[in-house]
Amino acid sequence: MAELAFCLPDLPDVRDFAAMQAVRGGMARERLADFLVAVNEVATNAVTHGHPTAKAVMRIWSVGRTLVVEVHDEGRWDPETPPGETPPGPYATSGMGLWVARMVSSDIRFETGAAGTFITMSFKV
């Protein structure tokens, strides 16, 4: 398992870290761009909506032919419906990150509670 703690200015490093781990995990180069879009959206949400003074943490590991990415922040939320299931409106300029991550990943799960928020995405390699 590889792990990286990050805050908002570190997002370029997060993308580099995720790309390196994805290639090591066997992801095809032609799938890398979509993977990085999903990772970037979730990581950006973690550092813009999570706890304002804490770093977020990304963990990446492989399970068979699946690459798993977990992003944890200390923020808490209680969405009324599962996040990212409704596509953004035709002229939306925000609020589409989790929808994009859901479309690109093979699975996405959300857990929130006293320990903060965990978003776990899976990608077939």
C-alpha positions as CSV (number, residue, x, y, z in Angstrom):
1,M,0.0,0.0,0.0
2,A,1.3,3.5,-0.9
3,E,0.2,6.5,1.1
4,L,0.4,10.3,0.6
5,A,-0.8,13.1,2.9
6,F,-1.7,16.3,1.1
7,C,-3.3,19.7,1.2
8,L,-4.6,22.0,-1.5
9,P,-1.2,23.2,-2.9
10,D,-0.1,19.5,-3.1
11,L,-2.7,18.5,-5.8
12,P,-0.1,18.3,-8.6
13,D,1.9,15.9,-6.4
14,V,-1.2,13.9,-5.7
15,R,-1.8,13.4,-9.5
16,D,1.9,12.4,-10.0
17,F,1.7,10.0,-7.0
18,A,-1.5,8.4,-8.3
19,A,-0.2,8.1,-11.9
20,M,2.9,6.4,-10.7
21,Q,0.9,4.0,-8.5
22,A,-1.5,3.2,-11.3
23,V,1.2,2.4,-13.8
24,R,2.9,0.2,-11.2
25,G,-0.4,-1.5,-10.5
26,G,-0.8,-2.4,-14.2
27,M,-3.2,0.3,-15.5
28,A,-3.0,0.7,-19.2
29,R,-1.7,4.1,-20.3
30,E,-4.8,4.8,-22.4
31,R,-6.9,4.6,-19.2
32,L,-4.6,6.8,-17.1
33,A,-6.2,10.1,-18.1
34,D,-9.7,9.1,-17.0
35,F,-8.3,7.6,-13.8
36,L,-6.5,10.9,-13.0
37,V,-9.6,12.9,-13.6
38,A,-11.5,10.8,-11.0
39,V,-8.6,10.9,-8.5
40,N,-8.2,14.7,-8.9
41,E,-11.9,15.4,-8.4
42,V,-12.1,13.4,-5.2
43,A,-8.8,14.7,-3.8
44,T,-9.8,18.3,-4.6
45,N,-13.1,17.8,-2.8
46,A,-11.2,16.4,0.2
47,V,-9.1,19.5,0.6
48,T,-11.7,22.0,-0.2
49,H,-14.7,20.5,1.7
50,G,-12.9,18.5,4.4
51,H,-11.6,19.9,7.7
52,P,-10.0,23.2,6.9
53,T,-6.8,22.8,8.9
54,A,-6.1,19.1,8.4
55,K,-4.4,17.3,5.6
56,A,-6.2,14.6,3.5
57,V,-4.7,11.2,3.0
58,M,-4.7,9.1,-0.2
59,R,-4.0,5.4,-0.1
60,I,-3.6,3.2,-3.2
61,W,-3.3,-0.6,-3.3
62,S,-4.0,-3.5,-5.7
63,V,-6.4,-6.3,-5.1
64,G,-5.9,-8.8,-7.9
65,R,-6.6,-6.9,-11.2
66,T,-8.2,-4.0,-9.3
67,L,-6.6,-0.8,-8.3
68,V,-8.1,0.7,-5.1
69,V,-7.9,4.4,-4.2
70,E,-9.0,5.6,-0.8
71,V,-9.2,9.3,0.0
72,H,-9.8,10.3,3.7
73,D,-10.4,13.7,5.1
74,E,-11.6,14.8,8.5
75,G,-14.8,16.5,7.2
76,R,-18.2,15.2,8.0
77,W,-21.4,15.3,5.9
78,D,-24.7,13.6,5.7
79,P,-25.9,13.5,2.1
80,E,-29.6,12.9,1.5
81,T,-29.0,10.7,-1.5
82,P,-25.9,8.8,-2.6
83,P,-23.4,11.3,-3.9
84,G,-22.6,11.5,-7.6
85,E,-25.6,9.6,-8.9
86,T,-27.3,12.6,-10.5
87,P,-25.5,14.1,-13.6
88,P,-24.8,17.8,-13.5
89,G,-27.2,20.2,-15.3
90,P,-26.4,21.3,-18.8
91,Y,-24.8,24.6,-17.7
92,A,-23.2,23.4,-14.4
93,T,-19.8,24.9,-13.5
94,S,-19.4,22.9,-10.3
95,G,-20.8,20.0,-8.4
96,M,-19.8,17.4,-11.0
97,G,-16.7,15.9,-9.4
98,L,-18.3,12.9,-7.7
99,W,-20.5,12.2,-10.7
100,V,-17.4,12.1,-12.9
101,A,-15.6,9.9,-10.4
102,R,-18.6,7.5,-10.4
103,M,-18.7,7.3,-14.2
104,V,-14.9,6.6,-14.5
105,S,-14.4,4.1,-11.7
106,S,-15.7,0.6,-11.6
107,D,-17.0,1.2,-8.0
108,I,-17.2,4.1,-5.6
109,R,-18.1,4.0,-1.9
110,F,-18.7,6.7,0.6
111,E,-18.4,6.5,4.4
112,T,-18.7,9.4,6.7
113,G,-18.8,9.6,10.5
114,A,-16.8,10.6,13.6
115,A,-13.5,9.7,11.8
116,G,-14.3,11.9,8.8
117,T,-15.1,11.0,5.3
118,F,-13.6,8.1,3.3
119,I,-14.2,7.8,-0.4
120,T,-13.0,4.5,-1.9
121,M,-12.8,4.0,-5.7
122,S,-12.0,0.8,-7.6
123,F,-10.5,0.7,-11.1
124,K,-10.2,-2.5,-13.1
125,V,-6.7,-2.8,-14.6
